Amino acid sequence: MNRSGLYTALALALIVGLLFGIYPELDLQLAGLFFDASNKTFPLKFNTLAAIARDAAMWIAWGLALPSIVALVVKLARPDKPLLVSGRTVMFLLVTLVLSAGVLTNLTFKSYWGRPRPIVVTQFNGPADFVPWWDPRGSCGRNCSFFSGEGATAFWTYAPAALTPPAWRPLAFTAATLFGVVTSGLRMAFGGHFFPDVAAAGLVTFFVVWLAFAYIYRWPSTRLTDARIDAALTRFAWPLYRLRQKWRGRSV
């Protein structure tokens, strides 16, 4: 989560954006590598092992977030008890996951950026016209191609990687990158996304994780503490907890 990583991600975003914006036919050429013209389909979509790998990738990502989810639920139910997981860890992992894999993908771009998926464009035996990544005026009405929600979820593993000990961090970031690339490659092989869709997922997620890490851990003016987050959650959940205790005839 240093500046070198940020500059690299910005450079990649510029290169991918310009390259596939100027030459949108590259989208079709890359997607065509996974398309079987004789059967007019993306054959890996029907492969059982590939489907299992796709589901497993999502379970792995959510499994990494599960301890923080459990800690938050327990804290909201029992605000008189300390968090089971570091407050900054809970906030960092869950905020980045919600933003990257939820708000920015499914609630924003995928709902309003009408780019059709490869599997439904005319070049691959579908009914919709192909549009480049920068054009939101495609015929897709909802759950569209740009950008990949599953890719963003897989690349979100940059967040737990950022919390590993410094000596292990390069290996953790490498593993997160490979995990995101393989998962995104499966989405392309299934005909679910074009390359810029999964590239945007990885880059946007990296930016979200980088900014959140800087805000919570690095920048002196915004840096948070575990105690401060724990206290904020206690204040938030206390009124309802006190009401529940009152109904049970218990004093708080």
C-alpha positions in Angstrom: 0.0 0.0 0.0 2.8 2.4 -0.9 3.0 5.2 -3.5 4.8 3.0 -5.9 1.8 0.6 -6.0 -0.5 3.6 -6.5 1.5 5.0 -9.4 1.7 1.6 -11.0 -2.1 1.2 -10.8 -2.7 4.6 -12.2 -0.4 3.9 -15.1 -2.1 0.6 -15.8 -5.5 2.3 -15.7 -4.4 4.9 -18.2 -2.9 2.2 -20.5 -5.8 -0.1 -20.4 -8.4 2.7 -20.7 -6.7 4.3 -23.7 -5.8 1.1 -25.5 -9.2 -0.5 -25.3 -10.9 2.8 -25.9 -9.0 3.5 -29.1 -9.0 -0.1 -30.3 -12.3 -1.7 -29.0 -11.8 -4.6 -31.4 -9.2 -5.9 -28.9 -12.2 -6.6 -26.6 -13.7 -8.9 -29.2 -10.4 -10.6 -30.1 -9.6 -11.5 -26.4 -13.2 -12.7 -25.8 -13.0 -14.7 -29.0 -10.2 -16.8 -27.5 -12.8 -18.4 -25.2 -15.6 -18.8 -27.8 -16.2 -22.0 -29.7 -17.5 -20.8 -33.2 -18.6 -24.3 -34.2 -20.9 -24.7 -31.2 -21.6 -20.9 -30.9 -21.0 -20.8 -27.2 -18.4 -20.3 -24.5 -17.8 -24.0 -23.6 -16.1 -23.4 -20.2 -19.3 -22.0 -19.0 -20.7 -25.6 -18.8 -17.6 -27.1 -17.2 -18.3 -28.4 -13.7 -14.8 -27.9 -12.4 -14.7 -24.4 -13.6 -18.0 -23.6 -12.0 -16.8 -25.1 -8.7 -13.6 -23.0 -8.9 -15.7 -19.9 -9.5 -17.9 -20.5 -6.5 -14.9 -21.4 -4.4 -13.2 -18.1 -5.2 -16.2 -16.2 -3.8 -16.3 -18.4 -0.7 -12.6 -17.8 -0.1 -13.0 -14.0 -0.3 -16.0 -13.9 2.0 -14.3 -16.4 4.3 -11.5 -13.8 4.8 -14.2 -11.2 5.7 -16.2 -13.6 8.0 -14.3 -12.9 11.3 -14.8 -9.2 10.9 -18.5 -9.7 10.1 -19.0 -11.9 13.1 -17.2 -9.4 15.3 -19.4 -6.5 14.1 -22.6 -8.5 14.6 -21.6 -9.5 18.1 -20.6 -6.0 19.0 -23.9 -4.5 17.8 -25.7 -7.2 19.9 -23.5 -6.7 22.9 -22.1 -3.2 22.9 -21.0 -3.6 26.5 -18.4 -6.1 25.3 -15.2 -5.2 23.4 -14.8 -6.1 19.8 -13.6 -9.6 19.1 -11.4 -8.3 16.3 -9.3 -5.1 16.1 -11.6 -2.2 15.4 -9.5 -0.9 12.5 -9.4 -4.3 11.0 -13.2 -4.6 11.1 -13.7 -1.2 9.6 -11.0 -1.5 7.0 -12.0 -4.9 5.7 -15.8 -4.4 5.7 -15.8 -0.8 4.3 -13.5 -1.8 1.4 -15.5 -4.9 0.7 -18.9 -3.1 0.7 -17.5 -0.2 -1.5 -15.6 -2.2 -4.0 -17.7 -5.3 -4.4 -21.1 -3.8 -3.6 -21.6 0.0 -4.0 -19.3 0.8 -6.9 -20.1 -2.3 -8.9 -23.6 -3.6 -8.4 -25.3 -0.5 -7.1 -23.5 2.0 -9.5 -21.8 0.9 -12.6 -23.5 -2.5 -13.3 -26.9 -0.9 -12.8 -26.4 2.2 -15.0 -23.6 1.4 -17.4 -25.5 -0.5 -20.1 -22.6 -2.5 -21.6 -23.8 -5.9 -22.7 -21.8 -9.0 -21.7 -19.8 -10.9 -24.3 -22.2 -13.8 -24.2 -25.1 -11.6 -25.5 -23.4 -9.6 -28.2 -24.0 -10.4 -31.9 -20.3 -11.3 -32.5 -20.9 -14.3 -30.1 -24.3 -15.4 -31.3 -26.2 -13.0 -29.1 -28.9 -10.3 -29.8 -27.2 -7.2 -28.5 -24.8 -4.8 -30.2 -21.3 -4.6 -28.8 -20.2 -1.2 -27.3 -16.7 -0.3 -26.0 -16.1 0.0 -22.3 -16.4 3.8 -22.2 -19.9 3.9 -23.7 -22.7 3.5 -21.1 -25.4 3.6 -23.8 -25.6 -0.2 -24.4 -28.8 -2.2 -24.5 -28.2 -3.9 -21.2 -30.8 -2.9 -18.6 -29.4 -4.3 -15.4 -26.6 -6.5 -14.1 -24.4 -5.4 -17.0 -20.8 -6.1 -18.0 -19.0 -3.1 -16.7 -17.4 -3.7 -14.3 -17.1 -7.2 -12.8 -18.5 -7.7 -9.4 -16.9 -11.1 -8.9 -13.6 -9.7 -10.1 -13.8 -6.9 -7.6 -14.6 -9.4 -4.8 -11.6 -11.5 -5.7 -9.3 -8.5 -6.0 -10.6 -7.2 -2.6 -8.2 -9.8 -1.1 -5.7 -6.9 -1.4 -7.3 -5.6 1.8 -6.4 -8.6 4.1 -3.0 -8.8 2.2 -2.3 -5.2 3.4 -2.7 -6.3 7.0 -0.2 -9.1 6.9 3.2 -8.6 8.6 5.6 -6.5 6.5 7.9 -9.5 5.8 5.0 -11.4 4.3 3.3 -8.6 2.6 4.9 -8.9 -0.9 3.9 -12.6 -1.0 0.4 -11.7 0.2 0.0 -9.1 -2.5 1.3 -11.5 -5.2 -1.2 -14.1 -4.0 -4.1 -11.6 -4.0 -3.1 -10.5 -7.6 -3.0 -14.1 -8.8 -6.3 -14.9 -7.1 -7.9 -11.9 -8.8 -6.4 -12.6 -12.2 -7.5 -16.3 -12.2 -11.0 -15.5 -11.0 -11.3 -12.7 -13.6 -10.0 -15.1 -16.3 -12.8 -17.5 -15.4 -15.3 -14.7 -15.8 -14.0 -14.0 -19.3 -13.9 -17.7 -20.2 -17.6 -18.0 -19.2 -18.4 -15.1 -21.5 -19.4 -13.0 -18.6 -17.0 -10.1 -19.0 -14.7 -8.4 -21.4 -11.1 -7.7 -20.4 -11.6 -4.0 -19.5 -14.4 -5.1 -17.2 -12.2 -7.3 -15.1 -9.2 -4.9 -15.3 -11.4 -2.1 -14.0 -12.6 -4.3 -11.2 -9.0 -4.9 -10.1 -7.9 -1.3 -10.5 -10.9 0.3 -8.8 -10.7 -2.2 -5.9 -7.0 -1.4 -5.5 -7.7 2.3 -5.4 -10.4 1.8 -2.8 -8.2 -0.4 -0.6 -5.2 2.0 -1.0 -7.3 5.1 0.0 -9.0 3.3 2.9 -5.7 2.0 4.3 -4.2 5.5 4.0 -7.2 7.0 5.8 -7.4 4.5 8.6 -3.7 3.6 9.2 -1.3 6.1 7.5 -2.5 9.7 7.3 -1.9 11.5 10.6 -4.9 13.8 10.2 -7.4 10.9 9.7 -5.6 8.0 11.4 -8.0 6.0 13.6 -7.4 3.8 16.7 -9.0 0.5 17.7 -10.4 2.1 20.9 -12.0 5.0 19.0 -13.8 2.6 16.6 -14.9 0.4 19.5 -16.3 3.4 21.4 -18.1 4.6 18.3 -19.8 1.3 17.8 -20.7 1.1 21.5 -22.4 4.6 21.3 -24.2 3.5 18.1 -25.6 0.2 19.5 -26.2 1.3 23.1 -29.7 2.8 22.8 -31.2 -0.4 21.3 -29.2 -2.6 23.8 -30.5 -0.5 26.7 -34.1 -0.9 25.4 -33.7 -4.6 25.1 -32.4 -4.9 28.6 -35.3 -2.7 29.9 -37.8 -5.1 28.3 -36.1 -7.9 30.1 -36.3 -6.1 33.4 -32.6 -5.6 33.7 -30.7 -2.5 34.5 -27.8 -1.3 32.4 
